[in-house]
Each structure stands twice: as structure tokens, then as C-alpha cells.
Amino acid sequence: MKRYEGLFILSMAGKEEALQETIDKISTEISSAGGKVETVQKMEKKHYARVADKKHTAGFYVNVIFTAAPAVIVQLRSKFALNEEIFRTIFTLSPEPKPAK
């Protein structure tokens, strides 16, 4: 099991009230694929530096730290690519937290 950090950019234009529900769905998908969610950090809405189209000019950023097998990442990428509420997804390896002194 490796520790990963998933950055999700959510395109919730006009549906800001359903933001927490979408974050819960992301956590559930990770858990059902065999991962274990450690922390979920909801960040504010940010405007994009480059606008792909006029519909998507800003998005909500959500950072999820979880542990999973490397094969799970491929499965999650394909599953999240089909979700219309998720604009972009980036998975990176996350370092282990340093113990407090």
C-alpha cells in the first residue's frame, strides 16, 4: 500500500450546494476501490489561469490523502474521468507524515 494525494478540481457551476455530496462520493469511490481515506481538505473556489471554455472559468479544489495499492489508481482515474462533476484529477505520491517531536 502506498500513500497518495489526489487533487480534484470540481466543476460545480450553479450547484455549489451539492459540493459536500460530491466530496462524499469521491471518498466513497476511493474506499470501495480498496483505498483508505486519511484526510479530505476542501479548498476555496479558484479561477483558472487558462480558460478552456466559457462554461468552466473556475472550480472548487479538493485535496484527498489516501492509501491504496498502485493498481487502484488506474481504476480510479478511469472512474473519475466519467464523472461530469470532476473537471480534472491529479494523483501523486504523498510522503509519509513526520512524527511530532
VENQUI-V711156 format. One record per residue. SS is DSSP state (a for helix, b for strand, c for the rest). D_CENTER is the distance of its C-alpha to the mean C-alpha in Angstrom with 1 decimal. Layout:
ss	d_center
SS	D_CENTER
SS	D_CENTER
This chain:
ss	d_center
c	18.6
b	16.6
b	14.2
b	10.8
b	8.3
b	4.8
b	4.4
b	3.1
b	6.7
b	8.1
c	11.7
c	13.5
c	16.9
c	19.4
c	17.2
a	16.1
a	17.6
a	15.2
a	12.1
a	12.3
a	13.0
a	9.8
a	7.8
a	10.5
a	10.2
a	6.7
a	8.5
a	11.5
a	10.5
a	9.7
a	12.9
a	14.9
c	14.3
c	15.8
c	13.3
b	13.7
b	11.2
b	12.8
b	11.2
b	8.7
b	9.5
b	9.6
b	11.1
b	13.6
b	13.9
b	14.9
b	17.2
c	16.6
c	19.2
c	19.9
c	20.0
c	19.6
b	21.3
c	22.7
c	20.4
b	17.2
c	18.3
b	15.6
b	12.0
b	10.1
b	7.7
b	5.4
b	5.6
b	5.6
b	8.9
b	10.4
b	13.5
b	14.2
c	16.8
a	16.4
a	17.2
a	14.2
a	11.9
a	14.1
a	13.9
a	10.1
a	10.2
a	13.1
a	11.9
a	8.8
a	11.3
c	13.6
c	11.6
c	13.2
c	11.0
b	8.0
b	9.9
b	8.3
b	6.0
b	7.4
b	8.2
b	11.1
b	13.6
c	13.7
c	17.3
c	18.8
c	19.5
c	23.1
c	25.4
c	26.9
c	30.5
